[in-house]
Amino acid sequence: MEEFAPKGLAESWDNTGFLVGEKDADCENVMTCLTVTPETVQEAVDRGADLIVAHHPMPFRAVKELTDRTTTGKLLRALIKNDVALYCPHTSFDSAPKFGINQQLADALGLEDVQPFIPNPDCGGGTGRMGVYAEPITLETFIQKVKTLFGLPYVQYVGDLKRPVGKVGIGCGAAGEFIEHAVRFGCDVFLTGETNFHTYLEARARKIGLVLMTHFAGEKYACNRLAEILRAEFPDLKTVWACENEFEPLETYF
């Protein structure tokens, strides 16, 4: 994991790496998921996982108690009691060079000449991604690509549907602040998972398209593919699978 997503790519505020378990324990069964939740932990326990590779860290911040009175405490206790180890790459996975989340998204959307906003010369990869279409498309066509790729019921956006899109900026998760990079490098649209109201207004004022793929959809897509990558990298493992009981937590009323 540290070769695939070097810890040197992690943001300074993050908590990444091997967070729960015994490093010398045997490992035959691995499950990937986006987040440690009651559902993902239960699936790991039911199917005999030795290791969970979860994108989001657990714990994210230091804890002062490890009891059943908090959600974090309950989940960590369940992992420990059932000998399930936990590795969380988080922002190092976002920025990883070959199969990092932002790189995966750029590849899946058919972008060419893909580069990070801020390269990391020591580890490869870097912050965010930007790439181009050989033939510009409309913002509406780009939104349809996003909608189809993630099977979304709808896509929220800012901008003129008819505007041409030749250069695309990407920041998975909640990366609204990366819109500054997208503007600086002349992107026609910036794709992220979620952001705030003021970023919508900033996009409109700066005349750059903004498309939201949801925090869950973009990162879950890459976590599912991570299972395939690990399966190919470690063929001697008994089973490697992407969590099946993990869903978008925010529902939509039509």
Secondary structure, DSSP 8 states (H G I E B T S, - for coil): -TTTS-GGGS-TT---EEEES-TTS---EEEEESS--HHHHHHHHHTT-SEEEESS-SSSS--S--STTSHHHHHHHHHHHTT-EEEE-THHHHH-TTT-HHHHHHHHTT-EEEE-SEE-TTTS-EESEEEEEEEEEEHHHHHHHHHHHHT-S--EEES-TTSEEEEEEEE-SS-GGGHHHHHHTT-SEEEES---HHHHHHHHHHT-EEEE--HHHHHHHHHHHHHHHHHHH-TTSSEEEE-SS---SS----
